[in-house]
């Protein structure tokens, strides 16, 4: 997934397509998985969190 950058009020909008994940049932589904927002961008090199800094928020992805 691409990095998402929020504005000063904490609002962010993004649109992207992934061909390796889905919201449909199955092993590649995001539904039921966790989402963690970090303070800094992922460097896409370091593990486990891409040197992305402190955890700022979290949630569970669910289908409405």
Backbone as a printed PyTorch tensor [residue, N CA C, xyz], in Angstrom:
tensor([[[  0.8350,  -1.1710,   0.0000],
         [  0.0000,   0.0000,   0.0000],
         [  0.8830,   1.2400,   0.0000]],

        [[  0.4250,   2.2900,  -0.6460],
         [  1.2160,   3.5200,  -0.6340],
         [  1.1400,   4.2220,   0.7200]],

        [[  2.1320,   5.0550,   1.0020],
         [  2.0740,   5.8790,   2.2090],
         [  0.9330,   6.8750,   2.0720]],

        [[  0.3100,   7.1940,   3.1800],
         [ -0.8000,   8.1290,   3.2320],
         [ -0.3800,   9.2850,   4.1140]],

        [[ -0.4740,  10.4990,   3.6280],
         [ -0.0620,  11.6650,   4.3970],
         [ -1.2840,  12.4980,   4.7650]],

        [[ -1.4220,  12.8060,   6.0500],
         [ -2.5450,  13.6080,   6.5440],
         [ -2.1570,  15.0790,   6.5930]],

        [[ -3.1770,  15.9360,   6.5020],
         [ -2.9250,  17.3740,   6.6270],
         [ -2.8370,  17.7600,   8.1070]],

        [[ -2.6890,  19.0350,   8.4000],
         [ -2.5150,  19.5060,   9.7780],
         [ -3.7030,  19.1680,  10.6740]],

        [[ -4.8890,  19.0010,  10.0900],
         [ -6.0660,  18.6570,  10.8900],
         [ -6.2510,  17.1460,  11.0320]],

        [[ -5.3370,  16.3740,  10.4480],
         [ -5.4120,  14.9200,  10.5630],
         [ -6.2370,  14.2520,   9.4830]],

        [[ -6.6740,  15.0010,   8.4930],
         [ -7.5030,  14.4410,   7.4150],
         [ -6.6250,  13.9950,   6.2460]],

        [[ -6.9620,  12.8290,   5.7130],
         [ -6.2420,  12.3020,   4.5590],
         [ -7.2180,  11.5760,   3.6400]],

        [[ -7.0140,  11.7040,   2.3610],
         [ -7.7920,  10.9990,   1.3560],
         [ -6.8250,  10.3240,   0.4010]],

        [[ -7.1500,   9.1110,  -0.0010],
         [ -6.3110,   8.3980,  -0.9590],
         [ -7.1810,   7.4210,  -1.7470]],

        [[ -6.8050,   7.2090,  -2.9920],
         [ -7.4330,   6.1920,  -3.8280],
         [ -6.3180,   5.4090,  -4.4910]],

        [[ -6.3860,   4.0890,  -4.4120],
         [ -5.3930,   3.2550,  -5.0770],
         [ -5.9830,   1.8770,  -5.3300]],

        [[ -5.3780,   1.1380,  -6.2220],
         [ -5.8180,  -0.2050,  -6.5510],
         [ -4.7080,  -1.1850,  -6.1820]],

        [[ -5.1000,  -2.3080,  -5.6050],
         [ -4.1570,  -3.3840,  -5.2970],
         [ -4.6130,  -4.6360,  -6.0350]],

        [[ -3.7120,  -5.2800,  -6.7370],
         [ -4.1020,  -6.5000,  -7.4430],
         [ -3.7600,  -7.7550,  -6.6370]],

        [[ -3.2620,  -7.5690,  -5.4120],
         [ -2.8810,  -8.7150,  -4.5780],
         [ -3.7490,  -8.8410,  -3.3280]],

        [[ -4.7350,  -7.9780,  -3.1830],
         [ -5.5870,  -8.0100,  -1.9950],
         [ -7.0180,  -7.6840,  -2.4020]],

        [[ -7.9610,  -8.0700,  -1.5360],
         [ -9.3620,  -7.8910,  -1.8690],
         [-10.1800,  -7.6210,  -0.6090]],

        [[-11.3950,  -7.1820,  -0.7770],
         [-12.3500,  -7.0690,   0.3270],
         [-13.3370,  -8.2290,   0.3000]],

        [[-13.1800,  -9.1300,  -0.6750],
         [-14.0070, -10.3370,  -0.7570],
         [-13.4550, -11.3910,   0.1910]],

        [[-14.2550, -12.3800,   0.5350],
         [-13.7900, -13.4730,   1.3890],
         [-12.6500, -14.2220,   0.7170]],

        [[-11.7230, -14.7060,   1.5120],
         [-10.6180, -15.5010,   0.9880],
         [ -9.3030, -15.1460,   1.6480]],

        [[ -8.2530, -15.8570,   1.2840],
         [ -6.9530, -15.6910,   1.9390],
         [ -6.2910, -14.3380,   1.6880]],

        [[ -6.6750, -13.6120,   0.6620],
         [ -6.0750, -12.2980,   0.3900],
         [ -6.9740, -11.1490,   0.8260]],

        [[ -7.9900, -11.4520,   1.6120],
         [ -8.9380, -10.4310,   2.0610],
         [ -8.3510,  -9.5530,   3.1570]],

        [[ -8.6590,  -8.2460,   3.0860],
         [ -8.2980,  -7.3080,   4.1450],
         [ -9.3270,  -7.3080,   5.2700]],

        [[-10.5020,  -7.8320,   5.0360],
         [-11.5850,  -7.7950,   6.0220],
         [-11.1750,  -8.5760,   7.2700]],

        [[-11.3440,  -7.9510,   8.4280],
         [-10.9820,  -8.5750,   9.6920],
         [ -9.5290,  -8.3510,  10.0900]],

        [[ -8.7600,  -7.7130,   9.2570],
         [ -7.3520,  -7.4390,   9.5550],
         [ -7.2010,  -6.0900,  10.2400]],

        [[ -6.1050,  -5.9290,  10.9250],
         [ -5.8360,  -4.6800,  11.6210],
         [ -5.1450,  -3.6700,  10.7230]],

        [[ -5.3010,  -2.4220,  11.0860],
         [ -4.6500,  -1.3170,  10.4000],
         [ -4.0130,  -0.4420,  11.4640]],

        [[ -2.7300,  -0.1640,  11.3210],
         [ -2.0220,   0.6800,  12.2820],
         [ -1.4700,   1.8970,  11.5450]],

        [[ -1.7280,   3.0740,  12.0850],
         [ -1.2180,   4.3250,  11.5220],
         [  0.0120,   4.7290,  12.3290]],

        [[  1.1210,   4.9280,  11.6170],
         [  2.3730,   5.3270,  12.2530],
         [  2.6440,   6.8030,  11.9990]],

        [[  3.5060,   7.3880,  12.8130],
         [  3.8030,   8.8220,  12.7470],
         [  4.6170,   9.2090,  11.5160]],

        [[  5.4280,   8.3070,  10.9980],
         [  6.3150,   8.6110,   9.8740],
         [  6.0210,   7.6660,   8.7050]],

        [[  6.4730,   8.0210,   7.4960],
         [  6.2690,   7.1360,   6.3480],
         [  7.0810,   5.8450,   6.4570]],

        [[  6.5830,   4.7990,   5.8740],
         [  7.2850,   3.5240,   5.7660],
         [  8.4260,   3.7040,   4.7680]],

        [[  9.6130,   3.2110,   5.1010],
         [ 10.7400,   3.3250,   4.1670],
         [ 10.7890,   2.1480,   3.1940]],

        [[  9.8790,   1.1890,   3.3290],
         [  9.7820,  -0.0030,   2.4700],
         [ 11.0690,  -0.8160,   2.4530]],

        [[ 11.9000,  -0.6770,   3.4920],
         [ 13.1510,  -1.4280,   3.5900],
         [ 13.2690,  -2.1140,   4.9420]],

        [[ 13.1020,  -1.3530,   6.0210],
         [ 13.3000,  -1.8600,   7.3780],
         [ 12.1180,  -2.7320,   7.7970]],

        [[ 12.3980,  -3.6870,   8.6580],
         [ 11.3400,  -4.5420,   9.1870],
         [ 11.3920,  -4.4870,  10.7100]],

        [[ 10.3040,  -4.6040,  11.4280],
         [  8.9970,  -4.9880,  10.8860],
         [  8.1190,  -3.8170,  10.4620]],

        [[  8.3870,  -2.5810,  10.8370],
         [  7.4420,  -1.4950,  10.5410],
         [  8.0210,  -0.4080,   9.6380]],

        [[  9.0510,  -0.6960,   8.9090],
         [  9.5700,   0.2590,   7.9380],
         [ 10.1110,   1.5420,   8.5290]],

        [[ 10.6300,   1.4630,   9.7730],
         [ 11.1880,   2.6470,  10.4320],
         [ 10.1770,   3.7970,  10.4520]],

        [[  8.9040,   3.4560,  10.6790],
         [  7.8050,   4.4190,  10.5530],
         [  7.4650,   5.1510,  11.8480]],

        [[  8.2230,   4.9650,  12.8840],
         [  8.0030,   5.7360,  14.1050],
         [  6.8760,   5.2070,  14.9800]],

        [[  6.4160,   6.0700,  15.8590],
         [  5.4190,   5.7040,  16.8680],
         [  4.0770,   5.3410,  16.2430]],

        [[  3.3530,   4.4770,  16.9320],
         [  1.9870,   4.1540,  16.5270],
         [  1.0660,   5.2810,  16.9740]],

        [[  0.2560,   5.7820,  16.0420],
         [ -0.6290,   6.9070,  16.3240],
         [ -2.0960,   6.4930,  16.4790]],

        [[ -2.5110,   5.4600,  15.7450],
         [ -3.9070,   5.0120,  15.7740],
         [ -3.9750,   3.5890,  15.2340]],

        [[ -5.0740,   2.9170,  15.5230],
         [ -5.2650,   1.5730,  14.9790],
         [ -6.7500,   1.3150,  14.7820]],

        [[ -7.0500,   0.2820,  14.0290],
         [ -8.4480,  -0.0810,  13.7940],
         [ -8.5260,  -1.4460,  13.1360]],

        [[ -9.7400,  -1.9130,  12.9370],
         [ -9.9920,  -3.1880,  12.2660],
         [-10.7670,  -2.8750,  10.9860]],

        [[-10.3410,  -3.4720,   9.8910],
         [-11.0220,  -3.2820,   8.6140],
         [-12.2380,  -4.1970,   8.5770]],

        [[-13.3740,  -3.6050,   8.3090],
         [-14.5850,  -4.4160,   8.2190],
         [-15.4630,  -3.9350,   7.0830]],

        [[-16.2660,  -4.8360,   6.6100],
         [-17.1820,  -4.5320,   5.5180],
         [-18.4570,  -3.9770,   6.1090]],

        [[-18.9960,  -2.9220,   5.5430],
         [-20.2310,  -2.3150,   6.0440],
         [-21.4430,  -2.9410,   5.3990]]])
